Amino acid sequence: MANRTRKIPLQFYVNEKEQDFIFKKMEVLQTKNLSAYLRKMALDGYILNVDYSMFREINSSLQHISNSVNQIAKRVNSTDNIYEDDISLIKEQQEKIWQLQKSILSQLP
């Protein structure tokens, strides 16, 4: 207990219905730490639950696109030639990036 950053305990009482309600809200937010949940609610009054799955998917796609463009750049640098297929692939990859950006923007409130 000597190494705690928060050394002042606070305590309050709730009835069973209130406790169930708190636990249901925690479940919706997918949090299991009651202390952190109650502290956040007491200090800020709200908790934002952000779904990052879309960003993980987009990052994965962008990484794939970036790898493809890097491979083309290496080939161009080693041969001093750029091929129609390379230009087409870059245009396709760029279109995928635009589509990903549009999908992000369309899902924003």
N, C-alpha and C positions, 0 to 999 in steps of 0.2 A: 504494500500500500504506500510505501515511502516514495516510489517512483511514479506515482500517478500524476498526470497533468491536471486532472480535475479532482480536487480534494474535498469539495463541499457537497455532501449528499443532500438531495431534495426528496421528499416523500409526499405522496398524496394517495387518497383512497378513492376507489371506484366501486360501483356495484357490478353484478355479473353481466348485466346487459351492456353496460359501458365497456367492460373488459372484452366481451365478445366483439363489440363494434371496433374497438382498437385493433384487436387481432385480425379481424376481417380486412381492415384498411391496410394493415401491414402485409397481409397475404396478397392483396391486389398490387401493392408496390413491390412485392417479392423481396421483402426484407425480413430478417429474422432477429435482428438486434433491437430489442425493445428500448434499451437505453438510448441508442442513437436515434431511433424513430421519435421518441418522446422529446429528446433534446432539440432535434430539428424542428419539430412542430411548435415547441414552446418558444424557440428563438425566432423562427421565420414565419410560422403560421401556415406553411404549405410545403409540399414536397413535389417536385417535378419528376415524373417517371418517364425517361426518354428511351425509346426503342432504337437502339443502335444497329440492329440487324441490317437495315437498308444500307447504312454506311459501310458495314463490313463487306457486304456484297459489292458495293461500288468500288471500294478499295481493292478488292480482289480483281475485279474487271480492269481497273486502271493499271494495276501491276502487270496483268497479262498483256495489255495494250502497250505499255511501256517496254516490256521485254521484246515484243515484236518489232517495235520501232528501233530499239537498240541493235537488234540483229540485222536489220536492214542497213542501219548506219555503219555497222562494222563491215558488211559486205561492200557497200559503196566505197568506204575508205580503203579497203584492200584491193578492189578491182578498178577503182576510178570510173565505174559505170553504174548508172542507175537504170533499172529496168521498168517497163510499163507495169509489170506485176507488182513491183515494189511500191510504185506510186499509187496503184489501185488499193493495195493493202493499207497504206497509210491513210488514204481517203476513207476507207471502210472503218478503220480504227478511230479516226477522228469523228466520224458519224456516230459511232458507238458512244464516244465520250459525250457528244451533244445530247444523245438520247438519255444517257444516265443523268446528266444535269437537268434535263427537262423533267425526268421522273421525280427527281428530288424536289424541284420547285413545285410540281403539281401536287405533291403530298404535304406541302407546308400549309398551315392554316391561313 
